[in-house]
Amino acid sequence: PARASLRYTNVETHQRGFKKPPLLGKEELDPEDMSLWGIYRLGVFFRRLGYGWIAPELRRFDVDGALFLSFEWQDYVDLGFTQSHVIKRILLQVEKRKFFRTHRDLPVTLVRRDRR
């Protein structure tokens, strides 16, 4: 797993520090809703699962949280996941998250595409 210290930057003074600013309150740094995740946060998710090697592919194909949630099985294969048990493990990790109980998939017309 990746380990790092979080640093906060004041956008006005450009000062950096390790202490969480009071303005953030109890707001989580790790948003639960994966559809709001950017490419970097999605890469952290995969590194925590032990698949850090996929992070460059996520950047290469510009995969963020919203796009990731619309993946079909073949999309995982295209990224480089070739073993079905690995794909199932990833899907189970997504389903475990709290946001997934109320998550609604995108309409099929938005995510369906012809593969040749």
N, CA, C and O atoms as a GROMACS GRO file, in nm:
protein
  464
    1PRO      N    1   0.082  -0.119   0.000
    1PRO     CA    2   0.000   0.000   0.000
    1PRO      C    3   0.086   0.126   0.000
    1PRO      O    4   0.195   0.128   0.057
    2ALA      N    5   0.038   0.227  -0.063
    2ALA     CA    6   0.109   0.354  -0.067
    2ALA      C    7   0.092   0.426   0.067
    2ALA      O    8  -0.016   0.425   0.126
    3ARG      N    9   0.201   0.488   0.113
    3ARG     CA   10   0.196   0.565   0.237
    3ARG      C   11   0.252   0.703   0.210
    3ARG      O   12   0.355   0.718   0.144
    4ALA      N   13   0.184   0.800   0.259
    4ALA     CA   14   0.230   0.937   0.241
    4ALA      C   15   0.165   1.025   0.345
    4ALA      O   16   0.063   0.990   0.404
    5SER      N   17   0.225   1.140   0.368
    5SER     CA   18   0.167   1.240   0.457
    5SER      C   19   0.091   1.341   0.374
    5SER      O   20   0.136   1.382   0.266
    6LEU      N   21  -0.024   1.382   0.424
    6LEU     CA   22  -0.102   1.482   0.353
    6LEU      C   23  -0.048   1.620   0.385
    6LEU      O   24  -0.015   1.649   0.500
    7ARG      N   25  -0.037   1.703   0.285
    7ARG     CA   26   0.004   1.842   0.304
    7ARG      C   27  -0.106   1.931   0.251
    7ARG      O   28  -0.165   1.904   0.146
    8TYR      N   29  -0.133   2.036   0.323
    8TYR     CA   30  -0.235   2.131   0.285
    8TYR      C   31  -0.168   2.258   0.236
    8TYR      O   32  -0.067   2.301   0.291
    9THR      N   33  -0.225   2.318   0.132
    9THR     CA   34  -0.171   2.442   0.078
    9THR      C   35  -0.277   2.551   0.083
    9THR      O   36  -0.390   2.532   0.036
   10ASN      N   37  -0.240   2.665   0.140
   10ASN     CA   38  -0.328   2.781   0.141
   10ASN      C   39  -0.318   2.846   0.004
   10ASN      O   40  -0.209   2.889  -0.035
   11VAL      N   41  -0.427   2.854  -0.069
   11VAL     CA   42  -0.422   2.904  -0.206
   11VAL      C   43  -0.394   3.054  -0.213
   11VAL      O   44  -0.353   3.104  -0.318
   12GLU      N   45  -0.416   3.127  -0.104
   12GLU     CA   46  -0.388   3.270  -0.104
   12GLU      C   47  -0.244   3.301  -0.066
   12GLU      O   48  -0.176   3.380  -0.132
   13THR      N   49  -0.196   3.238   0.042
   13THR     CA   50  -0.060   3.266   0.091
   13THR      C   51   0.043   3.168   0.038
   13THR      O   52   0.163   3.192   0.049
   14HIS      N   53  -0.003   3.058  -0.018
   14HIS     CA   54   0.083   2.950  -0.070
   14HIS      C   55   0.167   2.884   0.039
   14HIS      O   56   0.268   2.821   0.009
   15GLN      N   57   0.126   2.898   0.165
   15GLN     CA   58   0.194   2.830   0.274
   15GLN      C   59   0.147   2.686   0.278
   15GLN      O   60   0.030   2.656   0.253
   16ARG      N   61   0.240   2.597   0.310
   16ARG     CA   62   0.206   2.455   0.319
   16ARG      C   63   0.226   2.406   0.460
   16ARG      O   64   0.313   2.454   0.534
   17GLY      N   65   0.143   2.310   0.498
   17GLY     CA   66   0.156   2.253   0.631
   17GLY      C   67   0.087   2.118   0.639
   17GLY      O   68   0.014   2.078   0.549
   18PHE      N   69   0.113   2.048   0.751
   18PHE     CA   70   0.055   1.916   0.770
   18PHE      C   71  -0.075   1.921   0.851
   18PHE      O   72  -0.151   1.824   0.853
   19LYS      N   73  -0.101   2.034   0.917
   19LYS     CA   74  -0.220   2.047   1.000
   19LYS      C   75  -0.341   2.080   0.912
   19LYS      O   76  -0.336   2.167   0.826
   20LYS      N   77  -0.450   2.008   0.937
   20LYS     CA   78  -0.572   2.028   0.861
   20LYS      C   79  -0.633   2.164   0.896
   20LYS      O   80  -0.653   2.192   1.014
   21PRO      N   81  -0.661   2.249   0.798
   21PRO     CA   82  -0.720   2.381   0.826
   21PRO      C   83  -0.858   2.368   0.889
   21PRO      O   84  -0.937   2.282   0.849
   22PRO      N   85  -0.889   2.454   0.987
   22PRO     CA   86  -1.020   2.448   1.052
   22PRO      C   87  -1.136   2.468   0.955
   22PRO      O   88  -1.247   2.420   0.980
   23LEU      N   89  -1.111   2.538   0.845
   23LEU     CA   90  -1.215   2.564   0.746
   23LEU      C   91  -1.274   2.433   0.690
   23LEU      O   92  -1.391   2.429   0.653
   24LEU      N   93  -1.192   2.329   0.683
   24LEU     CA   94  -1.240   2.201   0.630
   24LEU      C   95  -1.331   2.129   0.728
   24LEU      O   96  -1.408   2.041   0.687
   25GLY      N   97  -1.324   2.164   0.855
   25GLY     CA   98  -1.412   2.103   0.955
   25GLY      C   99  -1.396   1.952   0.959
   25GLY      O  100  -1.284   1.901   0.956
   26LYS      N  101  -1.507   1.882   0.965
   26LYS     CA  102  -1.503   1.737   0.971
   26LYS      C  103  -1.518   1.674   0.833
   26LYS      O  104  -1.536   1.552   0.821
   27GLU      N  105  -1.510   1.756   0.731
   27GLU     CA  106  -1.523   1.706   0.595
   27GLU      C  107  -1.412   1.605   0.565
   27GLU      O  108  -1.295   1.630   0.594
   28GLU      N  109  -1.450   1.493   0.509
   28GLU     CA  110  -1.352   1.389   0.478
   28GLU      C  111  -1.268   1.429   0.358
   28GLU      O  112  -1.317   1.490   0.263
   29LEU      N  113  -1.142   1.393   0.365
   29LEU     CA  114  -1.055   1.415   0.250
   29LEU      C  115  -1.081   1.310   0.144
   29LEU      O  116  -1.062   1.335   0.024
   30ASP      N  117  -1.123   1.196   0.188
   30ASP     CA  118  -1.148   1.085   0.098
   30ASP      C  119  -1.298   1.082   0.070
   30ASP      O  120  -1.372   1.017   0.143
   31PRO      N  121  -1.344   1.150  -0.036
   31PRO     CA  122  -1.489   1.151  -0.059
   31PRO      C  123  -1.541   1.010  -0.087
   31PRO      O  124  -1.479   0.931  -0.157
   32GLU      N  125  -1.654   0.982  -0.031
   32GLU     CA  126  -1.711   0.848  -0.046
   32GLU      C  127  -1.764   0.825  -0.187
   32GLU      O  128  -1.756   0.713  -0.238
   33ASP      N  129  -1.817   0.927  -0.249
   33ASP     CA  130  -1.878   0.913  -0.381
   33ASP      C  131  -1.771   0.901  -0.489
   33ASP      O  132  -1.706   0.999  -0.525
   34MET      N  133  -1.754   0.782  -0.540
   34MET     CA  134  -1.648   0.757  -0.638
   34MET      C  135  -1.669   0.833  -0.769
   34MET      O  136  -1.573   0.857  -0.842
   35SER      N  137  -1.791   0.871  -0.798
   35SER     CA  138  -1.816   0.943  -0.922
   35SER      C  139  -1.752   1.081  -0.921
   35SER      O  140  -1.735   1.143  -1.026
   36LEU      N  141  -1.716   1.131  -0.803
   36LEU     CA  142  -1.652   1.262  -0.790
   36LEU      C  143  -1.499   1.253  -0.791
   36LEU      O  144  -1.431   1.355  -0.792
   37TRP      N  145  -1.447   1.132  -0.791
   37TRP     CA  146  -1.302   1.114  -0.785
   37TRP      C  147  -1.236   1.155  -0.915
   37TRP      O  148  -1.290   1.136  -1.024
   38GLY      N  149  -1.118   1.210  -0.901
   38GLY     CA  150  -1.036   1.241  -1.018
   38GLY      C  151  -0.946   1.123  -1.050
   38GLY      O  152  -0.956   1.017  -0.988
   39ILE      N  153  -0.860   1.141  -1.147
   39ILE     CA  154  -0.770   1.034  -1.190
   39ILE      C  155  -0.674   0.994  -1.078
   39ILE      O  156  -0.650   0.876  -1.054
   40TYR      N  157  -0.619   1.095  -1.008
   40TYR     CA  158  -0.523   1.067  -0.902
   40TYR      C  159  -0.587   0.984  -0.791
   40TYR      O  160  -0.529   0.884  -0.747
   41ARG      N  161  -0.707   1.024  -0.744
   41ARG     CA  162  -0.774   0.953  -0.635
   41ARG      C  163  -0.809   0.811  -0.675
   41ARG      O  164  -0.804   0.720  -0.593
   42LEU      N  165  -0.846   0.792  -0.800
   42LEU     CA  166  -0.875   0.657  -0.848
   42LEU      C  167  -0.747   0.573  -0.847
   42LEU      O  168  -0.750   0.454  -0.816
   43GLY      N  169  -0.635   0.636  -0.883
   43GLY     CA  170  -0.507   0.566  -0.877
   43GLY      C  171  -0.472   0.523  -0.735
   43GLY      O  172  -0.417   0.414  -0.715
   44VAL      N  173  -0.503   0.608  -0.637
   44VAL     CA  174  -0.480   0.572  -0.497
   44VAL      C  175  -0.565   0.451  -0.458
   44VAL      O  176  -0.517   0.361  -0.389
   45PHE      N  177  -0.689   0.449  -0.503
   45PHE     CA  178  -0.778   0.336  -0.477
   45PHE      C  179  -0.717   0.206  -0.530
   45PHE      O  180  -0.715   0.105  -0.459
   46PHE      N  181  -0.666   0.208  -0.652
   46PHE     CA  182  -0.606   0.088  -0.709
   46PHE      C  183  -0.475   0.051  -0.639
   46PHE      O  184  -0.446  -0.067  -0.622
   47ARG      N  185  -0.397   0.150  -0.598
   47ARG     CA  186  -0.273   0.120  -0.524
   47ARG      C  187  -0.305   0.053  -0.392
   47ARG      O  188  -0.235  -0.039  -0.350
   48ARG      N  189  -0.411   0.098  -0.326
   48ARG     CA  190  -0.450   0.036  -0.198
   48ARG      C  191  -0.496  -0.107  -0.216
   48ARG      O  192  -0.486  -0.189  -0.125
   49LEU      N  193  -0.548  -0.139  -0.334
   49LEU     CA  194  -0.588  -0.276  -0.363
   49LEU      C  195  -0.470  -0.362  -0.408
   49LEU      O  196  -0.482  -0.484  -0.420
   50GLY      N  197  -0.356  -0.298  -0.432
   50GLY     CA  198  -0.238  -0.372  -0.476
   50GLY      C  199  -0.217  -0.370  -0.626
   50GLY      O  200  -0.139  -0.448  -0.680
   51TYR      N  201  -0.288  -0.281  -0.696
   51TYR     CA  202  -0.276  -0.272  -0.842
   51TYR      C  203  -0.224  -0.136  -0.884
   51TYR      O  204  -0.280  -0.072  -0.974
   52GLY      N  205  -0.117  -0.092  -0.821
   52GLY     CA  206  -0.060   0.038  -0.851
   52GLY      C  207  -0.008   0.051  -0.994
   52GLY      O  208   0.004   0.162  -1.046
   53TRP      N  209   0.021  -0.062  -1.055
   53TRP     CA  210   0.073  -0.060  -1.193
   53TRP      C  211  -0.029  -0.004  -1.292
   53TRP      O  212   0.006   0.032  -1.405
   54ILE      N  213  -0.156   0.003  -1.251
   54ILE     CA  214  -0.259   0.050  -1.344
   54ILE      C  215  -0.269   0.202  -1.349
   54ILE      O  216  -0.330   0.257  -1.441
   55ALA      N  217  -0.210   0.272  -1.251
   55ALA     CA  218  -0.221   0.419  -1.244
   55ALA      C  219  -0.177   0.489  -1.373
   55ALA      O  220  -0.246   0.580  -1.417
   56PRO      N  221  -0.064   0.450  -1.435
   56PRO     CA  222  -0.028   0.516  -1.561
   56PRO      C  223  -0.132   0.496  -1.672
   56PRO      O  224  -0.152   0.583  -1.756
   57GLU      N  225  -0.196   0.381  -1.671
   57GLU     CA  226  -0.300   0.354  -1.772
   57GLU      C  227  -0.422   0.443  -1.748
   57GLU      O  228  -0.485   0.489  -1.843
   58LEU      N  229  -0.455   0.466  -1.621
   58LEU     CA  230  -0.567   0.554  -1.590
   58LEU      C  231  -0.540   0.695  -1.642
   58LEU      O  232  -0.629   0.759  -1.699
   59ARG      N  233  -0.417   0.742  -1.622
   59ARG     CA  234  -0.381   0.874  -1.673
   59ARG      C  235  -0.380   0.875  -1.825
   59ARG      O  236  -0.428   0.970  -1.888
   60ARG      N  237  -0.327   0.770  -1.884
   60ARG     CA  238  -0.316   0.763  -2.030
   60ARG      C  239  -0.453   0.772  -2.097
   60ARG      O  240  -0.469   0.839  -2.199
   61PHE      N  241  -0.551   0.703  -2.039
   61PHE     CA  242  -0.685   0.701  -2.097
   61PHE      C  243  -0.780   0.801  -2.030
   61PHE      O  244  -0.898   0.804  -2.061
   62ASP      N  245  -0.728   0.883  -1.939
   62ASP     CA  246  -0.806   0.987  -1.873
   62ASP      C  247  -0.929   0.931  -1.803
   62ASP      O  248  -1.040   0.981  -1.820
   63VAL      N  249  -0.907   0.826  -1.722
   63VAL     CA  250  -1.018   0.759  -1.652
   63VAL      C  251  -1.035   0.822  -1.515
   63VAL      O  252  -0.947   0.812  -1.431
   64ASP      N  253  -1.148   0.886  -1.493
   64ASP     CA  254  -1.180   0.940  -1.361
   64ASP      C  255  -1.288   0.852  -1.296
   64ASP      O  256  -1.325   0.748  -1.352
   65GLY      N  257  -1.336   0.892  -1.180
   65GLY     CA  258  -1.432   0.810  -1.108
   65GLY      C  259  -1.562   0.785  -1.182
   65GLY      O  260  -1.613   0.673  -1.184
   66ALA      N  261  -1.616   0.890  -1.245
   66ALA     CA  262  -1.743   0.874  -1.317
   66ALA      C  263  -1.729   0.777  -1.433
   66ALA      O  264  -1.817   0.693  -1.455
   67LEU      N  265  -1.620   0.787  -1.506
   67LEU     CA  266  -1.598   0.696  -1.618
   67LEU      C  267  -1.575   0.553  -1.567
   67LEU      O  268  -1.626   0.457  -1.625
   68PHE      N  269  -1.499   0.540  -1.460
   68PHE     CA  270  -1.471   0.409  -1.402
   68PHE      C  271  -1.600   0.337  -1.362
   68PHE      O  272  -1.614   0.216  -1.382
   69LEU      N  273  -1.695   0.411  -1.305
   69LEU     CA  274  -1.820   0.349  -1.262
   69LEU      C  275  -1.906   0.302  -1.379
   69LEU      O  276  -1.999   0.223  -1.360
   70SER      N  277  -1.878   0.351  -1.499
   70SER     CA  278  -1.956   0.307  -1.615
   70SER      C  279  -1.885   0.195  -1.692
   70SER      O  280  -1.932   0.155  -1.799
   71PHE      N  281  -1.774   0.145  -1.638
   71PHE     CA  282  -1.698   0.039  -1.706
   71PHE      C  283  -1.781  -0.087  -1.727
   71PHE      O  284  -1.863  -0.126  -1.644
   72GLU      N  285  -1.757  -0.149  -1.840
   72GLU     CA  286  -1.807  -0.283  -1.868
   72GLU      C  287  -1.690  -0.378  -1.850
   72GLU      O  288  -1.575  -0.334  -1.836
   73TRP      N  289  -1.717  -0.506  -1.852
   73TRP     CA  290  -1.612  -0.607  -1.830
   73TRP      C  291  -1.496  -0.588  -1.928
   73TRP      O  292  -1.380  -0.595  -1.888
   74GLN      N  293  -1.527  -0.564  -2.053
   74GLN     CA  294  -1.423  -0.549  -2.155
   74GLN      C  295  -1.333  -0.428  -2.129
   74GLN      O  296  -1.216  -0.428  -2.167
   75ASP      N  297  -1.386  -0.326  -2.064
   75ASP     CA  298  -1.305  -0.208  -2.032
   75ASP      C  299  -1.193  -0.244  -1.934
   75ASP      O  300  -1.081  -0.193  -1.946
   76TYR      N  301  -1.222  -0.331  -1.838
   76TYR     CA  302  -1.118  -0.376  -1.746
   76TYR      C  303  -1.010  -0.453  -1.822
   76TYR      O  304  -0.890  -0.435  -1.796
   77VAL      N  305  -1.052  -0.536  -1.913
   77VAL     CA  306  -0.958  -0.614  -1.993
   77VAL      C  307  -0.872  -0.520  -2.078
   77VAL      O  308  -0.752  -0.540  -2.091
   78ASP      N  309  -0.934  -0.419  -2.136
   78ASP     CA  310  -0.860  -0.324  -2.219
   78ASP      C  311  -0.755  -0.248  -2.138
   78ASP      O  312  -0.650  -0.212  -2.191
   79LEU      N  313  -0.783  -0.224  -2.010
   79LEU     CA  314  -0.686  -0.156  -1.924
   79LEU      C  315  -0.569  -0.246  -1.886
   79LEU      O  316  -0.461  -0.197  -1.851
   80GLY      N  317  -0.591  -0.377  -1.893
   80GLY     CA  318  -0.481  -0.469  -1.861
   80GLY      C  319  -0.513  -0.573  -1.757
   80GLY      O  320  -0.428  -0.656  -1.723
   81PHE      N  321  -0.635  -0.572  -1.704
   81PHE     CA  322  -0.675  -0.675  -1.608
   81PHE      C  323  -0.720  -0.798  -1.686
   81PHE      O  324  -0.824  -0.795  -1.751
   82THR      N  325  -0.643  -0.904  -1.680
   82THR     CA  326  -0.672  -1.021  -1.763
   82THR      C  327  -0.736  -1.135  -1.685
   82THR      O  328  -0.789  -1.228  -1.746
   83GLN      N  329  -0.731  -1.131  -1.553
   83GLN     CA  330  -0.784  -1.241  -1.474
   83GLN      C  331  -0.919  -1.202  -1.414
   83GLN      O  332  -0.933  -1.095  -1.353
   84SER      N  333  -1.017  -1.288  -1.431
   84SER     CA  334  -1.152  -1.254  -1.389
   84SER      C  335  -1.163  -1.235  -1.238
   84SER      O  336  -1.242  -1.151  -1.193
   85HIS      N  337  -1.087  -1.310  -1.159
   85HIS     CA  338  -1.098  -1.294  -1.014
   85HIS      C  339  -1.047  -1.156  -0.969
   85HIS      O  340  -1.093  -1.104  -0.867
   86VAL      N  341  -0.955  -1.098  -1.042
   86VAL     CA  342  -0.906  -0.964  -1.009
   86VAL      C  343  -1.015  -0.861  -1.037
   86VAL      O  344  -1.039  -0.771  -0.956
   87ILE      N  345  -1.081  -0.873  -1.151
   87ILE     CA  346  -1.190  -0.781  -1.186
   87ILE      C  347  -1.303  -0.793  -1.084
   87ILE      O  348  -1.360  -0.692  -1.042
   88LYS      N  349  -1.336  -0.915  -1.045
   88LYS     CA  350  -1.442  -0.935  -0.946
   88LYS      C  351  -1.403  -0.874  -0.812
   88LYS      O  352  -1.488  -0.818  -0.742
   89ARG      N  353  -1.276  -0.885  -0.775
   89ARG     CA  354  -1.230  -0.825  -0.649
   89ARG      C  355  -1.248  -0.673  -0.652
   89ARG      O  356  -1.291  -0.614  -0.553
   90ILE      N  357  -1.214  -0.612  -0.763
   90ILE     CA  358  -1.232  -0.467  -0.778
   90ILE      C  359  -1.380  -0.429  -0.766
   90ILE      O  360  -1.415  -0.335  -0.695
   91LEU      N  361  -1.465  -0.503  -0.837
   91LEU     CA  362  -1.608  -0.475  -0.833
   91LEU      C  363  -1.665  -0.490  -0.692
   91LEU      O  364  -1.750  -0.411  -0.650
   92LEU      N  365  -1.618  -0.591  -0.619
   92LEU     CA  366  -1.665  -0.609  -0.481
   92LEU      C  367  -1.620  -0.495  -0.391
   92LEU      O  368  -1.694  -0.454  -0.302
   93GLN      N  369  -1.500  -0.443  -0.413
   93GLN     CA  370  -1.452  -0.329  -0.334
   93GLN      C  371  -1.538  -0.204  -0.360
   93GLN      O  372  -1.563  -0.126  -0.269
   94VAL      N  373  -1.581  -0.188  -0.484
   94VAL     CA  374  -1.668  -0.074  -0.517
   94VAL      C  375  -1.803  -0.091  -0.448
   94VAL      O  376  -1.857   0.004  -0.392
   95GLU      N  377  -1.857  -0.212  -0.454
   95GLU     CA  378  -1.989  -0.238  -0.395
   95GLU      C  379  -1.989  -0.223  -0.243
   95GLU      O  380  -2.094  -0.196  -0.184
   96LYS      N  381  -1.875  -0.238  -0.178
   96LYS     CA  382  -1.866  -0.225  -0.033
   96LYS      C  383  -1.878  -0.080   0.014
   96LYS      O  384  -1.912  -0.056   0.130
   97ARG      N  385  -1.853   0.014  -0.072
   97ARG     CA  386  -1.853   0.155  -0.034
   97ARG      C  387  -1.996   0.203  -0.009
   97ARG      O  388  -2.090   0.160  -0.075
   98LYS      N  389  -2.011   0.293   0.089
   98LYS     CA  390  -2.144   0.340   0.130
   98LYS      C  391  -2.223   0.403   0.016
   98LYS      O  392  -2.344   0.382   0.005
   99PHE      N  393  -2.156   0.480  -0.069
   99PHE     CA  394  -2.228   0.552  -0.175
   99PHE      C  395  -2.299   0.456  -0.270
   99PHE      O  396  -2.397   0.495  -0.334
  100PHE      N  397  -2.251   0.333  -0.280
  100PHE     CA  398  -2.301   0.240  -0.380
  100PHE      C  399  -2.447   0.202  -0.355
  100PHE      O  400  -2.517   0.162  -0.448
  101ARG      N  401  -2.493   0.213  -0.231
  101ARG     CA  402  -2.633   0.178  -0.200
  101ARG      C  403  -2.732   0.268  -0.272
  101ARG      O  404  -2.842   0.225  -0.306
  102THR      N  405  -2.691   0.393  -0.297
  102THR     CA  406  -2.782   0.487  -0.363
  102THR      C  407  -2.734   0.522  -0.504
  102THR      O  408  -2.796   0.605  -0.571
  103HIS      N  409  -2.626   0.461  -0.548
  103HIS     CA  410  -2.570   0.492  -0.680
  103HIS      C  411  -2.661   0.441  -0.791
  103HIS      O  412  -2.713   0.329  -0.784
  104ARG      N  413  -2.680   0.524  -0.891
  104ARG     CA  414  -2.758   0.484  -1.009
  104ARG      C  415  -2.664   0.485  -1.128
  104ARG      O  416  -2.592   0.582  -1.152
  105ASP      N  417  -2.665   0.376  -1.203
  105ASP     CA  418  -2.582   0.368  -1.322
  105ASP      C  419  -2.628   0.470  -1.424
  105ASP      O  420  -2.743   0.514  -1.424
  106LEU      N  421  -2.536   0.506  -1.512
  106LEU     CA  422  -2.573   0.593  -1.624
  106LEU      C  423  -2.668   0.520  -1.716
  106LEU      O  424  -2.663   0.397  -1.723
  107PRO      N  425  -2.754   0.590  -1.786
  107PRO     CA  426  -2.842   0.522  -1.881
  107PRO      C  427  -2.760   0.444  -1.984
  107PRO      O  428  -2.652   0.487  -2.025
  108VAL      N  429  -2.812   0.332  -2.025
  108VAL     CA  430  -2.742   0.245  -2.118
  108VAL      C  431  -2.705   0.319  -2.247
  108VAL      O  432  -2.602   0.291  -2.308
  109THR      N  433  -2.787   0.412  -2.287
  109THR     CA  434  -2.760   0.486  -2.411
  109THR      C  435  -2.633   0.569  -2.401
  109THR      O  436  -2.572   0.600  -2.503
  110LEU      N  437  -2.592   0.606  -2.280
  110LEU     CA  438  -2.471   0.686  -2.263
  110LEU      C  439  -2.344   0.602  -2.258
  110LEU      O  440  -2.238   0.648  -2.297
  111VAL      N  441  -2.355   0.478  -2.209
  111VAL     CA  442  -2.235   0.399  -2.190
  111VAL      C  443  -2.218   0.286  -2.290
  111VAL      O  444  -2.108   0.233  -2.305
  112ARG      N  445  -2.325   0.248  -2.359
  112ARG     CA  446  -2.316   0.140  -2.458
  112ARG      C  447  -2.244   0.185  -2.582
  112ARG      O  448  -2.265   0.296  -2.630
  113ARG      N  449  -2.160   0.101  -2.634
  113ARG     CA  450  -2.091   0.133  -2.759
  113ARG      C  451  -2.062   0.004  -2.832
  113ARG      O  452  -2.050  -0.102  -2.771
  114ASP      N  453  -2.051   0.014  -2.960
  114ASP     CA  454  -2.021  -0.104  -3.041
  114ASP      C  455  -1.872  -0.132  -3.038
  114ASP      O  456  -1.790  -0.041  -3.054
  115ARG      N  457  -1.838  -0.255  -3.016
  115ARG     CA  458  -1.696  -0.297  -3.018
  115ARG      C  459  -1.674  -0.379  -3.144
  115ARG      O  460  -1.755  -0.466  -3.178
  116ARG      N  461  -1.567  -0.350  -3.210
  116ARG     CA  462  -1.538  -0.424  -3.333
  116ARG      C  463  -1.410  -0.499  -3.322
  116ARG      O  464  -1.370  -0.567  -3.416
   0.00000   0.00000   0.00000
